[in-house]
Amino acid sequence: MTDQPDEYTPPEVWTWDAESGGRFASINRPIAGATHDKALQVGKHPFQLYSLATPNGVKVTVMFEELLAAGHAGAEYDAWLINIGEGDQFGSGFVAVNPNSKIPALMDHTTSPPTRVFESGAILLHLAEKFGAFLPSDPAKRPEMLSWLFWQMGSAPYLGGGFGHFYAYAPTKMEYPINRFAMETKRQLDVLDRQLAEHTYVSGEDYTIADMAIWAWYGQLVLGRLYSAATFLEVESYTNVMRWAKAIDARPAVQRGRMVNRAFGEPETQLHERHEASDFDTRTQDKIGEAAE
């Protein structure tokens, strides 16, 4: 029989214990707004992205790289690193773009005045509509794609904030929340596996922004890149998800998109800022380190 922790009785009124948040205690708080004044940098390209290569950030950098690979020269972008571990997301400039203080956030300078777009799904849809790319041309297929895009937006918090937090980041391992969210994560993987048994991509036979959004979370999960949980979740058993995840991972634009705003991992995989296509060859952290020697 597993020992159970002491039962917790919630107080009548909740109060914030700033020391109880585990790995992210220093950046989590129950109020919104800026903590300090800091203007955002602005480059020369039509789109200014402020992000970090978490799954939500990867969705958007993959989209930009896919657009450029497809010949949409107007999709050139500057990508600026927002280090959430250091609280960059609470700077006044970033909060002006995203009042929710979460990455990614985008300023679209193709409009006057520039248009802010926040929430990764909204950014994907904004770019897809602007360039007429990676969304179904047949209006009858559009609702299916949108349904899967919003499925990801609604489901991933159970994977990240639920399973990922309690399995990998919480200050103590607790059986109940790990079991609860592992069960839900595996249910979601089964949903995807059944869908991908009948389709090449998530919403049909065409690669869309729904695939980009879902792959950033669930594809990277089954490829062993999130939470060191692949064995625990028996991801190899989801054979259709594995097939799909590997196919998308092999796309050159996806490989580039994963590198942008990446501030962890091997130095050759980290491109902290992206301003030109040539940066992938000259500005990764291994190249910068060599130049400094």
N, C-alpha and C positions, 0 to 999 in steps of 0.2 A: 504494500500500500504506500502510495506517495505521500510524503509529509506535505501538509497544506500550510500556507502562511497564515499568520494571525489574521483574523477577519477584520476588515476595515469598516468602520462606521463613519460615513460622511458627516461632517459638521453641518449645522443648520445653515451657515453661510460659508461658501468656499473662500479661502484666502490663498494668495500666491506664495508658494515656497520656492524661492528662486534657486535653491540648491538641489531640487529633486528631479531635475529634468534629464539626468544622464548626460550623454555625450554632447547634447545640444542645449544644455542648461543656460549657457552664456548668451545665446541668441534668441531663445524663446521667451516670450512675454505676453501677458494678456491684454496689451493695449497696442494700438496702431500708431502710425505717424513717424516722423523723422526723429532721430536721436542726435544728429549733428548736421551741420551745413557742409555740403560737398556737391559741387556742380559736376554734371556728367560731361565727359569728353565727346566731341563730335568730329567725325572724319569727313572724307570727301564724297562718299558714296551715297546713293539714294536712301539706303536703309542703314539705320544705326541700331545694332543689337547689343543689349546689355545682359550678360548671361554667365552661366557656369555649366560645365559638361556633366550635370546630373541628367537622369533620363528626360526630365522635362526640357532641359536646355538642348540636349542632343536632338530632340524632335525637330527643332527649328533650324539648327545648323545643318542637319541632314537635308531639310527642305531647301535651304538656300543653295547648297552644293548640288542637289538634284536639278534645281531650276537652271543653274549655270551650265551643268553638264548637258542639259536638254537644249541649250542654245539661247536661253533668255538672258541676254547681256544686261538688260535693265535690272536684273536681280543682284547686281554687285552690292556688297555690304561690308561694313566695318563691324567687327565683333569685339566688344570690350569686356574684359574680365570683371565679374562681380563676385568677390570672394565672400560667400555667405558666412564662412567660419569666422571672418573678421568683422562682420556686421556691415559690409558695404551696402547691403540692401536697405539699410535704414538711413542712408544719406539723403539729404533733401532733394537732390536732383533725381535720384532713383525713385523716391516716393512720389514725386510729381508725375513720373511716367506710370508707375504701378503703385497705387495707394495700398495695395495688399502686401507690398514688400516681399514679393516672391519673384524668383527668376523663372522664365525669361521675360524681358520687356523690350518692346520695339518702338522706335520712332520712325515713321514713314515720311521721308522728306520729299516724296513725289507730289505731295499736296501742299497747299498754302492756306493757312498755317500747317505745319507738320501734324500728322495724326499719330496719337499714341495708341498702341494695341498691347494689352496684357492678357495673360492666361495663354498657355501654349496652344490649346486647341483653337482659340480665337485667332492667334497669329497664323497658324497653318491655314485656316480657312480664308483669312484675309489675303494671304499670298497666293493661294490656289485660285481664288476668284480674280485677283488682279491680273494674273498671268494666264488664266485659263488652262491650268496644268494640274495634273495629278488629282483630278476629280472627274467623275463621269460626265461625258458629253451628252449621254442619253438621260433626259430628266427623269425617266422612270427608274433609273438606277441610283440617282442621287440620294433618295431617302435611305436606302440600304447603307451606303457609304457613311452618311451622316449618323445613322444609328450606331454604327461601329465606332466612329470617332467619339461620340458622346458616351458610348459604353466604356471606352478607355478612360475618359475623364472622370466618370463616376466610379469606376472599379479600382483604379490604381491607388487611391488612398488606403484601401484595405491591404494592398500589397506593400506599399511604402510606409505609411504612417502606422499601419497595423502590424502586419507580419514583420516587415523589415525592422521596425523600431524595437519590438519586443524580442525578436530573435537575435538581432545584431547589436543594438545600441542601448537598450534599457540598462540601468545600473545593476539590476539583478535579473536572473533568469526566472520567469514565472510560468508554470505549466499551463495554467488556464488561458491566458492571452495568447501564448504561442500556439497552443492547440486550436484555439478558436480561429486565429487568423491563418494558420497553416491550412486548416480545412477550407476556408474561403478561398485562399490562393489556389489550392488544388482544384476546387470547383471551377474557378475562372479559367484555369488552364484547360480543364475538360471542355468548357464552353468553346474555347478557341480550337481545341483539337478536333472537335466534332464539326465545326464550321470549315476548318481547313482540310478535312477529309474529302470535302466535296468541291473545294475551290482552290485555285492556285494561290490567290491572295485573299485577304480577309473578306472583302465585300464582293468578290467575283474573280474575273480573269485579268483584271487590270490592277496595276500597282497604284495606290492612291495615298493621300495624306492619312487615311485611317491606318494603313500599314505602317507608315512612319511613326505615328503616335503609339501604336500598340507595340511595335518592335522595340522602341526605346526602353520600354519597361519589360514586357514579357519575353521578347526575343533575347534581350540581354540577360534576363533571369535564367532562361534555359541554356544559354551559352556559358553560364557560370560566372557572370560578371557582377551579379548583385548579391550581397549579403553572405557570400560563401555558402549558399543554401542549396546548390544543385543536387547534391547527394541526399540531403534531408528531404527534399521535395520529390525525389525520384523523377527528375525532369526528363530523363531519357525515355520514360514510358509514354510521353506525349509525342509520338513519332511524327505526326503531321505538323505540330508546332515546331519541332526540331528541323524538319525539312524546310519549312518556310523561313525560320530564323536564320539558318545557314545561307539560304539563297539571298536574302536581303543583306546579310553581313558581307557577302562577297562583292556587293556593288561598290565600285570605286568612290562614288559620291558619299556613300554611307561611311566608308572608311575615313574619308576626309572629314566629314561632319562630326564624327566621334572625337576627333583631335581638337576641334576648335573650342577655346575657353576651357580646355582640360588643364587642371592644376594638380594632378595626382597621377600615379602610375609611372611607367618608364619614361625617361626624359624624351626619347624620340617620339613618343605618342602625345606629347604636350605642346600645343600651340596656344599660348596664353591669350594672344590677340591675333586676329586675322584681318588684314587690310588689303592684301593682294593675293592672287592665286599662287604667286611665287613664294609666299610665306611658308607654305608646306615644305618647301625644299630648303629654305634658308633660315627660318625663324623658330623652329622647334627648339626645345630646351637643350637638347644635346648639341645642336649647332651653336646656340648662344653660349653654351658652356665652353665649347671649343674655341670660339672667337675671343672669349675673355682670358684664355690661358696665354 
